[in-house]
Each structure stands twice: as C-alpha cells, then as structure tokens.
Amino acid sequence: MWSCLFGLVAWCIWKNRNLFIFQHISWTASKVVKVSSCWGRHYNSHVGDHINNKQGSSLMVNSDENWVFLSTDGAIVRDSGYAAIGGMARDRDGSWIVGFNRFLGMYSPFEAKVWAILDGILILFNKGYKRIVIMKDNLKVAQILTDMDLEDSGITVLRRTLRILHSEGEWRIKHIPRNQNLVADRLAKLSLSWKSSLQVIDEAPKELLDLLQVDKTNDCFM
C-alpha cells in the first residue's frame, strides 16, 4: 500500500539523516528503497494474516499450524566480554518444541544475538521445521534480518545467517517486548555459568515452566 510505503520511506530517510550526523554512516537511495519495501511486504503479510484469521479462513488456520516460533537472546559479561546465547522454539499454542544454549567466548552483543538466531534456525531445519517465525526483542536485529544487501557484510555469522534465510525455508520476523523473551534470556544466562558447547534441550527444564506459562498468557504466539 502506498500509504504504508510512503511512511516507511520517510522514516528511513530520517534514520539515514541521523546515522550520517551522529555516526558518519550514509545509506544509498537504493538501500533506503529496498529496506522500506522489505518492511512494507512484512507489514502487508502481517495484515493479511490478521484479516484471514478474523474471517476464519480454514486454509490460513491449517497453514499457520505448520509455523514454529523461535525466540532467542544473548547474554554478555561486561567486565570480561564473554558471551553466551540461548533460545527455544514453540508451536502456536506455546508448547515447547526444543531449546538450546551455548557459551561463545569473546563476542560483541550484536554477534551473540545473530549467533543465537543461526543456531536456532539450524536446529529447527535439522528437525524438519522449515516455516519459522523469528521473534526478537531487539528492533535493530529484526530490521537487519530483512536487509539483503548485508549478505556481503564483513560479519561472518551475519552473512551466513542471511544467506540461509534468503535461500531456505519460509520465515517471518516478529518484534516482541523484552518481557516476552524471558525464557531465551534465562537460557543464555545459564550458559554463561555452564560455559558449555552447544546443548540441545528436548524437554523444558522445570525451572523455566513458570516463564513459559507467562508467555502463553501474553498470547505472543498468535
């Protein structure tokens, strides 16, 4: 819709101006249009899903049953710079499918968040899930995942993640409040203590059951 695209382009131009003034970074006109168009497609897809659900479309209900919801997060120790990640996937009812966490070592907060997404996607692909809703409480990361130009980024983990997203399976991005990402945050912090390699958790740990119930109550899977 033109009204949607116009607003997104205006927002991207304003963001570009701020980036140039404060960080000496400037987007090309082509990138402004690409990012705006990508966000517009995601918006239209979300609105279309909402309308179809309101109309009680049986086709849409059956389609959504195949989608899984991936929540991820990273945790950083400020003094040492050590990073760890955690995440889990659930079905549309909020029921646990699989969880994971991993101690990374020295990584930036941004790289840790992208590592978490990459691990989650690969674990789900390995289990046969190809339709994934990536739920992020960080708007910057959510936006970057839609930017195809960054496939040539110098950040290896970001480049690999984007190439997988753009070539395999189906995916959506959903921005959520931080208070709906508590389980992934807890798993990441646990890994800081364990300092273990990648662990795949098939059953929800008992200490996370209360947090899982909170997410179900918030209806963040609909």
For each residue, the residues with C-beta under 8 A, 3 or more apart:
1: 4 5 40 44
2: 5 6
3: 6 7
4: 1 7 8 40 43 44
5: 1 2 8 9 36 37 40
6: 2 3 9 10
7: 3 4 10 11
8: 4 5 11 12 35 36 39 40 43
9: 5 6 12 13 32 33 36
10: 6 7 13 14
11: 7 8 14 15 36
12: 8 9 15 16 27 32 35 36
13: 9 10 16 17 32
14: 10 11 17 18
15: 11 12 18 19
16: 12 13 19 20 26 27 32
17: 13 14 20 21
18: 14 15 21 22
19: 15 16 22 23 25 26 27
20: 16 17 23 24 25 26
21: 17 18
22: 18 19
23: 19 20
24: 20
25: 19 20
26: 16 19 20
27: 12 16 19 31 32 35
28: 31 32
29: 32 33
30: 33 34
31: 27 28 34 35 147 149
32: 9 12 13 16 27 28 29 35 36
33: 9 29 30 36 37
34: 30 31 37 38 147 148 149
35: 8 12 27 31 32 38 39 143 146 147
36: 5 8 9 11 12 32 33 39 40
37: 5 33 34 40 41
38: 34 35 41 42 146 147 148
39: 8 35 36 42 43 143 146
40: 1 4 5 8 36 37 43 44
41: 37 38 44 45
42: 38 39 45 46 146 172 173
43: 4 8 39 40 46 47
44: 1 4 40 41 47 48
45: 41 42 48 49 172
46: 42 43 49 50 172
47: 43 44 50 51
48: 44 45 51 52
49: 45 46 52 53 60 64
50: 46 47 53 54
51: 47 48 54 55
52: 48 49 55 57 59 60
53: 49 50 56 57 60 61 64
54: 50 51
55: 51 52
56: 53 61
57: 52 53 60 61
58: 61 62
59: 52 62 63
60: 49 52 53 57 63 64
61: 53 56 57 58 64 65
62: 58 59 65 66
63: 59 60 66 67
64: 49 53 60 61 67 92
65: 61 62 92
66: 62 63 131
67: 63 64 92 131 132 133 172
68: 89 90 91 97 124 129 131 132 133
69: 89 90 91 92 132 133 135 174 220 221
70: 87 88 89 117 120 121 124 132 133 134 135
71: 87 88 89 90 135 176 181 183 184
72: 85 86 87 113 116 117 119 120 134 135 136 184
73: 85 86 87 113 116 137 181 184 185 187 188
74: 83 84 85 86 109 112 113 115 116 188
75: 83 84 85 86 112 185 188 189 191 192
76: 81 82 83 107 109 112
77: 80 81 82 83 192
78: 81
79:
80: 77 106
81: 76 77 78 106 107
82: 76 77 103 104 105 106 192
83: 74 75 76 77 104 105 106 107 108 109 111 112 115
84: 74 75 101 102 103 104 112 188 189 191 192 195
85: 72 73 74 75 101 102 104 112 113 115 116 119 188 191
86: 72 73 74 75 99 100 101 102 116 184 185 186 187 188 189 190 191
87: 70 71 72 73 99 100 101 116 117 119 120 184 187 188
88: 70 71 96 97 98 99 100 183 184 187 201 204
89: 68 69 70 71 97 98 99 120 123 124 129 132
90: 68 69 71 93 94 95 96 97 212 215 221
91: 68 69 94 95 97 221
92: 64 65 67 69 221 222
93: 90 216 221
94: 90 91 212 215 216 220 221
95: 90 91
96: 88 90 99 203 204 212
97: 68 88 89 90 91 124 127 129
98: 88 89 123 124 127 200 201 202
99: 86 87 88 89 96 183 187 200 201 202 204 205 208
100: 86 87 88 119 120 123 187 198 199 200 201
101: 84 85 86 87 187 188 190 191 194 196 198 199 201
102: 84 85 86 115 119 191 196 197 198 199
103: 82 84 191 192 194 195 196 197
104: 82 83 84 85 107 112 115
105: 82 83
106: 80 81 82 83
107: 76 81 83 104 111 112 115
108: 83 111 112
109: 74 76 83 112 113
110: 113 114 140 141 155
111: 83 107 108 114 115 155 157 158
112: 74 75 76 83 84 85 104 107 108 109 115 116 188
113: 72 73 74 85 109 110 116 117 136 138 141
114: 110 111 117 118 141 155 157 158 161
115: 74 83 85 102 104 107 111 112 118 119 157
116: 72 73 74 85 86 87 112 113 119 120 184 188
117: 70 72 87 113 114 120 121 134 136 141 145 161
118: 114 115 121 122 157 160 161 164
119: 72 85 87 100 102 115 116 122 123 198
120: 70 72 87 89 100 116 117 123 124 134
121: 70 117 118 124 125 132 134 161 164 165 169
122: 118 119 125 126 164
123: 89 98 100 119 120 126 127 200
124: 68 70 89 97 98 120 121 127 129 132
125: 121 122 128 129 130 168 169
126: 122 123
127: 97 98 123 124
128: 125
129: 68 89 97 124 125 132 169
130: 125 168 169 170
131: 66 67 68 169 170 171
132: 67 68 69 70 89 121 124 129 169 170 171 172
133: 67 68 69 70 171 172 173 174
134: 70 72 117 120 121 142 145 171 172 173 174
135: 69 70 71 72 174 175 176 180 181 220
136: 72 113 117 139 141 142 145 173 174 175 176 181
137: 73 175 176 177 178 180 181
138: 113 141 142
139: 136 142 143 175
140: 110 143 144
141: 110 113 114 117 136 138 144 145
142: 134 136 138 139 145 146 173 174 175
143: 35 39 139 140 146 147
144: 140 141 147 150 158
145: 117 134 136 141 142 161 162 165 173
146: 35 38 39 42 142 143 173
147: 31 34 35 38 143 144 150 162
148: 34 38 151 162 166
149: 31 34 152
150: 144 147 153 158 159 162
151: 148 159 162 163 166
152: 149 159
153: 150 158 159 162
154: 159
155: 110 111 114 158 159
156: 159 160
157: 111 114 115 118 160 161
158: 111 114 144 150 153 155 161 162
159: 150 151 152 153 154 155 156 162 163
160: 118 156 157 163 164
161: 114 117 118 121 145 157 158 164 165
162: 145 147 148 150 151 153 158 159 165 166
163: 151 159 160 166 167
164: 118 121 122 160 161 167 168
165: 121 145 161 162 168 169 171
166: 148 151 162 163
167: 163 164
168: 125 130 164 165
169: 121 125 129 130 131 132 165
170: 130 131 132
171: 131 132 133 134 165
172: 42 45 46 67 132 133 134
173: 42 133 134 136 142 145 146
174: 69 133 134 135 136 142
175: 135 136 137 139 142
176: 71 135 136 137 180 181 220
177: 137 180 181
178: 137 181 185
179: 182 218
180: 135 137 176 177 215 218 220
181: 71 73 135 136 137 176 177 178 184 185
182: 179 185 186 211 214 215
183: 71 88 99 186 187 208 211 212 215
184: 71 72 73 86 87 88 116 181 187 188
185: 73 75 86 178 181 182 188 189
186: 86 182 183 189 190 207 208 211
187: 73 86 87 88 99 100 101 183 184 190 191 201 208
188: 73 74 75 84 85 86 87 101 112 116 184 185 191 192
189: 75 84 86 185 186 192 193
190: 86 101 186 187 193 194
191: 75 84 85 86 101 102 103 187 188 194 195 196 199
192: 75 77 82 84 103 188 189 195
193: 189 190
194: 101 103 190 191 199
195: 84 103 191 192
196: 101 102 103 191 199
197: 102 103
198: 100 101 102 119
199: 100 101 102 191 194 196
200: 98 99 100 123
201: 88 98 99 100 101 187 204 205
202: 98 99
203: 96
204: 88 96 99 201 208 209 212
205: 99 201 208 209
206: 209
207: 186
208: 99 183 186 187 204 205 211 212
209: 204 205 206 212 213
210: 213 214
211: 182 183 186 208 214 215
212: 90 94 96 183 204 208 209 215 216
213: 209 210 216 217
214: 182 210 211 217 218
215: 90 94 180 182 183 211 212 218 220 221
216: 93 94 212 213 219 221
217: 213 214
218: 179 180 214 215
219: 216 222
220: 69 94 135 176 180 215
221: 69 90 91 92 93 94 215 216
222: 92 219
